[in-house]
Amino acid sequence: MRSDWDDWFKLSGVASAAPAVVVERIASLTQRIRVGAGGVMLPNHAPIVIAEQFGTLEAFHPGRIDLGLGRALGGPRDVTDRLRSEHERTAKPFEDQVRELLTLFEADNGGGRVAAVPAVGNRPEIWMLGSGDHTARIAGSLGLPFAAAHHLKPLNTVAAVRTYLRTFQPSSLYPAPRISISVAVIVAETDERAHWPDR
């Protein structure tokens, strides 16, 4: 029995398996463009691992790294179970996982003994990715930018954006709401080595 994911994972133009590695490759070949992962499905990864990876990327490429966070499985359950067990994914609510990750980028992480050394002082721009009210509300309450996944659930986009704007709490990093709307997934294949005009 085939699932919708079967064809998705066969698309050679989609680089989704190791976002931090792909971000580093692109960032190292360029000098000015922003490079980001859109997105890292946070429940599939321990927050400290994401903080270490993207804190290191931000240290290597200051002011150029974006980290998009989502809460979906991001693939078939048998694959995500190998990344992290269901218990680990759901032991904390998603909002608490995001808060934990944000804390790891701060010098004073609440007095905790755990620290993601490369992350402290090297916080990338963090976006919340979602197609519905739940993630929009989290993004608003935490004062983070919100990227609406219009290409996944176009009928939800307007309601999600309204929820984000209604719940947005200004923060020191983001005094005003920031919104991005993803309207398409573009897949490109080439046999030639990529040339980056923005080098």
PETAKA-V423478 format. One record per residue. N is the residue number from 0. SS is DSSP state (H for helix, E for strand, L for the rest). OMEGA is omega as a letter, one per 40 degrees, with the letter a starting at -180 (* if undefined). Layout:
# PETAKA-V423478
((N SS OMEGA) (N SS OMEGA))
This chain:
# PETAKA-V423478
((0 L a) (1 L i) (2 L i) (3 H a) (4 H a) (5 H a) (6 H a) (7 H a) (8 L i) (9 L a) (10 L a) (11 L i) (12 L i) (13 L i) (14 L a) (15 L a) (16 L a) (17 L a) (18 H a) (19 H i) (20 H i) (21 H i) (22 H i) (23 H a) (24 H a) (25 H a) (26 H a) (27 H i) (28 L a) (29 L a) (30 L a) (31 L a) (32 L i) (33 L a) (34 E a) (35 E i) (36 E a) (37 E f) (38 E i) (39 E i) (40 E a) (41 H a) (42 H i) (43 H a) (44 L i) (45 L a) (46 H a) (47 H i) (48 H i) (49 H i) (50 H i) (51 H a) (52 H a) (53 H i) (54 H i) (55 H i) (56 H i) (57 H i) (58 H i) (59 H a) (60 L a) (61 L i) (62 L a) (63 L a) (64 E i) (65 E i) (66 E i) (67 E a) (68 E i) (69 E a) (70 L a) (71 L i) (72 L i) (73 L a) (74 L i) (75 L a) (76 H a) (77 H i) (78 H a) (79 H i) (80 H i) (81 H i) (82 H a) (83 L a) (84 L i) (85 H i) (86 H i) (87 H a) (88 H a) (89 H a) (90 L i) (91 L i) (92 L a) (93 H a) (94 H i) (95 H i) (96 H i) (97 H i) (98 H i) (99 H i) (100 H a) (101 H a) (102 H a) (103 H i) (104 L a) (105 L i) (106 L i) (107 L a) (108 L i) (109 L i) (110 L i) (111 L a) (112 L a) (113 L i) (114 L i) (115 L a) (116 L a) (117 L a) (118 L a) (119 L a) (120 L a) (121 L a) (122 L i) (123 L i) (124 E a) (125 E i) (126 E i) (127 E a) (128 E i) (129 E i) (130 L a) (131 L a) (132 H a) (133 H a) (134 H i) (135 H a) (136 H i) (137 H i) (138 H i) (139 H a) (140 H i) (141 H i) (142 L a) (143 L i) (144 E a) (145 E i) (146 E a) (147 E a) (148 L a) (149 L a) (150 L i) (151 L a) (152 L a) (153 H a) (154 H a) (155 H a) (156 H a) (157 H a) (158 H a) (159 H i) (160 H i) (161 H i) (162 H i) (163 H a) (164 H a) (165 H a) (166 H a) (167 L i) (168 L a) (169 L i) (170 L a) (171 L i) (172 L a) (173 L a) (174 L i) (175 L i) (176 L i) (177 L a) (178 E i) (179 E i) (180 E i) (181 L a) (182 L a) (183 L i) (184 L a) (185 L i) (186 L a) (187 L i) (188 L i) (189 L i) (190 L a) (191 L i) (192 L a) (193 L i) (194 L a) (195 L a) (196 L a) (197 L a) (198 L *))
